[in-house]
Amino acid sequence: MGVTIGLMSGTSLDGVDGVLAQAGEHGRWQVLAHAHRPLPAALRLELLALNDSGDDELHRAAVAGNALTAIYAEVVMALRKAGGVAAGGVAAIGAHGQTVRHRPGEFDGSGYTLQLINGALLAELTGIDVVCDFRSRDVAAGGQGAPLVPAFHAACFGQPGRDLAVLNLGGIANLTLLDADGTVRGFDTGPGNVLLDLWCQSRRGLPYDAEGTWASGGPVDADLLAKLRAEPYFGRAPPKSTGRDLFRSAWLEARLGGEVRDDRAVMSTLAELTASTVADALRESAPSCEELLVCGGGAFNADLLRRIESRLGGRVRVASTAEAGVPPDQVEALAFAWLAAAFLARQPGNLPAVTGARGPRVLGALYPAA
């Protein structure tokens, strides 16, 4: 398999990450180049607004998808330049798109998942085959369509004979359990950074709490934490996935109940919610796990990592995926480079034991280069 590109824009809406990658020895993938582009403020707000029903949303979604695709194309060009690779030297682009709705299994028994991207436009702008719409086939087969990264985590980080877990702390937190016997499990635990970012933006006007410094100085509101943890999603058994459809500002405001609370205490409590739900999920699902590798934007939040480690009682070593050879802000993009390669080889990209799909499926839709 040749060189592929992976592109990811996640629930946190902080920007687009891309990697130029190829398979190395023993099937381990290596990053040849990495590039990042932030989302313009207006596009970020529009993508956030499109998580809710609104006026003229079909038109707005199409235009926003085109704007996001143009940024994807910029990242591709930056990767090609950094890696010294011509368009013809890239086998395919694996592009995730921006999730604006995720409702698998709902309404009509099938449900849907929707990621905004214009695959045809990306193929035109880059001159490279584009594979996108990875989640829909798993949903069509009765699955959650998420998380899709556990299969890649197994290929990239798995260590035979050792229990290991990988935590992606994006807007939503998802956990991959790599058991010593080769079994791979995974599910979304709940909010990662999504509520933290919402609160920081609404109370401080900042996109996120850098390194968790604001949250770290605040007390935990035990009454509020109990209300937040009472959410039924946390008690559901896998397979399960979630997103902004559930964990959004309205969800938080309903649990705040209009009561006057200290802003910093709320921030600290939201950090404790993420940490406690992650730790509970790991403890209950993989009690013998001794190491947790963390990726995603939350891997740079020292306060959040400290809370998770504390909740795990110090018996689980919490470390960045950088120690395993992949910087935390590159893991998800690398996963979609891997998924693009799987599509080209017509190999399944999902794990039915993780998503609940009826069986393995080749994931994605192809838009060939001109």
C-alpha positions, 0 to 999 in steps of 0.5 A: 500500500502506498502513501495515504492522507488522513484528514480529521475535524472533530467535535471540538471544532478547533480545526483540521488535522491532517497527516501524510502516512504510510504503513511501516514495519510489522504493519505499524503506520508512520507519519511522514508529515503533519499539518493543521489549519484552524477553523475561521470563527464564522465557519466554526459558529455555523458548524456549531449552529448546524447541530440544531434545526434552523432556517434554511439549514439544507442550504447552509449545510451545503455551503458550510460543507464546501467551506470546510472542504476548501480548508481540507484541500489547504491541509492536503497541499501543505502535507504534499509540500512538507512531504515532497509528494506529488498528487499522483504519489498519494493513493487516496485521501481519507476525509472524515468531515464534520459531524453535525448529527449522529442518531444511529438506530433512531426514528425509523430503526436505521437512523443516520449519521451526518458528516459535512464534506463535499468529497467530489469538490475535494477530489477536484481541488486536490487531484487525488482520490477521496474516500469519505462518509466512513460511518454510514455503512456501519449504521446501515448495518445496524451499528453505531457508526462509532467509534471507528478508531479501535481497529486502528488503535489495535493495529497501531498500539496493540501489545500481545499479552498485555492489557492496554487502553487508549483514550481519545479525549476529543469533544467526546471521549471514546475508550478502546480496550486492547485485551491481552488475548487480542480482543478489541473493545471500545465505546464512547464514554461521554463528554470529553472537552465538549462541555468544558469548552462550552462553559469556558467560551460562555463564561470567559470568551476563550475557546478552551481552558488551556492546560485546564488551569482555570478548572484546576483552581476550582472546587467540585460542586458535589450536588451538581456532579451528582445531577450530571452523572445521573444521565442515563447514557453513562449507565448504558451497556456498549455498544454505544456512541454519543455526540453534541446531539445529547451533550450540548449547552441545553443539556448542561443548562437543564441540570444547572436548573437556573441556580446561581453557581460559581463559574469556576466551580462549574468548570471544575465539576465538568472536568470531574464529570469527564474524569469520573466517567472515563475512570469508571468505564475503564475500571468496570470494563478492563479492571486489569488494565495497567496503562492508559494511552491518551490522544486528542486535544484533551491529552494536553490538559494536564488538570484533566489527566491528573483527575483521571489518574487520581480517579483510577487510584494511581494503579493505572499509568496515564501517558500520552500516545507520543510515548508510543510513537504518535503525537496525540494530535495526529492519532485520529487523522492517522486513523483515517489515513489507515481507513482510506487504505483499508477501503482501497484494499476492500478490507473491513474498517469496522469492528462489529463487537465495538459498533454493534453492526451485523458484521464487518463492512468496507467503510467509505465512498469513493470520489475518484480524481479527475 
